[in-house]
Amino acid sequence: MKSKVRFLLKLLVVVSFGVSSPVYSQDTLWFSKPGKLVASRDSAERYNVVYKDKADTQKVKVVRYLLDGSIQEELNFYPYEPTRLLHGEFKRYSDGRIVQERHYTKNQLNGAFKTWWENGQLRRHDIYENGKFISGNCYGINGADTTWFEYEKAASYPGGTDSLRKYLARNLRYPQLAKVQGIQGTVRVQFTIAKDGSLEDIFVVKPIDPSLDQEAIRLVTKMPKWIPAMQDGRLVKMYFVLPVVFQIRE
C-alpha cells in the first residue's frame, strides 16, 4: 500500500512539473496612464503582462489590467519588434465580461468582429477579409435583428470639411504685428469633441508664435458644436488635431 502511495505521489510530481513548465516568458510593465510607463506599482494605475513565446519571441500576447486586477484587453502580436503587428485575437472587457472580439492578420481585420450588449447578448457580428468589410449583422438588446450600421463614425464639423475651411477663412484674423514681421506657418490645435458636440480641453500642440497661437485658440473656441463621434451606436468623445494655416499673401 505504501509503495502504491509513493508511486502516486511521484506521478503527481511528474504531472505537476509537466503542467507548470512554462511555454512563455513573462514580464510586467506598469503605467500611470495609457502609454506612460513608470518604474513600479507604487506610481501606477494599470499594468500590462507581456507573454513571449520561448520558441519564437516575436510571438507575443499582451494582457492589460487595472491596478485592482480587473482585465481590460487581450492583444496578440506577430511580430512584436521593431514594428508591432496585431495578429490573432483581440479582446476587450468591461467589468470582467467580454464586450468586443476581433481577429487580425498582420494588422488587418480578418475574420469575425463581434461586440456584445451589457446583458451578454450579441450586438454585432461583422466579417472582414484582409481588412475589407464583407458582411455584417446588428442585433437589439433582446437579440432581434436590427438595421446594420457602421461600427465607428468620426466626429465632423457641421456641413463637413468644406464648411470647416470656409469657417476658418471667414473668421481668421491675422495678427497685424506678426504679419508685419513676416511670421507665418501652421498652428496645430488639439481638442476633445464631447458627446454633446461641444469642444473641450483646447490647447496648442504645435506652436508658431504667441499671437498666432492665441488666434488659433480663439478660432476653435468660437466654433459651433460639432456632430459627435459614434462607436457601435453610442456617442463617444473624440480627440481632434486641427491645423490652422497662417499664410501671408502678396
Rosetta blueprint (number, residue, H / E / L):
1 M L
2 K H
3 S H
4 K H
5 V H
6 R H
7 F H
8 L H
9 L H
10 K H
11 L H
12 L H
13 V H
14 V H
15 V H
16 S H
17 F H
18 G H
19 V H
20 S H
21 S L
22 P L
23 V L
24 Y E
25 S E
26 Q E
27 D E
28 T E
29 L E
30 W E
31 F E
32 S E
33 K E
34 P L
35 G L
36 K E
37 L E
38 V E
39 A L
40 S L
41 R H
42 D H
43 S H
44 A L
45 E L
46 R E
47 Y E
48 N E
49 V E
50 V E
51 Y E
52 K E
53 D E
54 K L
55 A L
56 D E
57 T E
58 Q E
59 K E
60 V E
61 K E
62 V E
63 V E
64 R E
65 Y E
66 L E
67 L L
68 D L
69 G L
70 S L
71 I E
72 Q E
73 E E
74 E E
75 L E
76 N E
77 F E
78 Y L
79 P L
80 Y L
81 E L
82 P L
83 T L
84 R L
85 L L
86 L E
87 H E
88 G E
89 E E
90 F E
91 K E
92 R E
93 Y E
94 S E
95 D L
96 G L
97 R E
98 I E
99 V E
100 Q E
101 E E
102 R E
103 H E
104 Y E
105 T E
106 K L
107 N L
108 Q E
109 L E
110 N E
111 G E
112 A E
113 F E
114 K E
115 T E
116 W E
117 W L
118 E L
119 N L
120 G L
121 Q L
122 L E
123 R E
124 R E
125 H E
126 D E
127 I E
128 Y E
129 E E
130 N L
131 G L
132 K E
133 F E
134 I E
135 S E
136 G E
137 N E
138 C E
139 Y E
140 G L
141 I L
142 N L
143 G L
144 A L
145 D E
146 T E
147 T L
148 W L
149 F L
150 E L
151 Y L
152 E E
153 K E
154 A L
155 A L
156 S E
157 Y L
158 P L
159 G L
160 G L
161 T H
162 D H
163 S H
164 L H
165 R H
166 K H
167 Y H
168 L H
169 A H
170 R H
171 N H
172 L L
173 R L
174 Y L
175 P L
176 Q H
177 L H
178 A H
179 K H
180 V H
181 Q L
182 G L
183 I L
184 Q L
185 G E
186 T E
187 V E
188 R E
189 V E
190 Q E
191 F E
192 T E
193 I E
194 A L
195 K L
196 D L
197 G L
198 S L
199 L E
200 E E
201 D E
202 I E
203 F E
204 V E
205 V E
206 K E
207 P L
208 I L
209 D L
210 P H
211 S H
212 L H
213 D H
214 Q H
215 E H
216 A H
217 I H
218 R H
219 L H
220 V H
221 T H
222 K L
223 M L
224 P L
225 K L
226 W L
227 I E
228 P L
229 A E
230 M E
231 Q E
232 D L
233 G L
234 R E
235 L E
236 V E
237 K L
238 M E
239 Y E
240 F E
241 V E
242 L E
243 P E
244 V E
245 V E
246 F E
247 Q L
248 I L
249 R L
250 E L
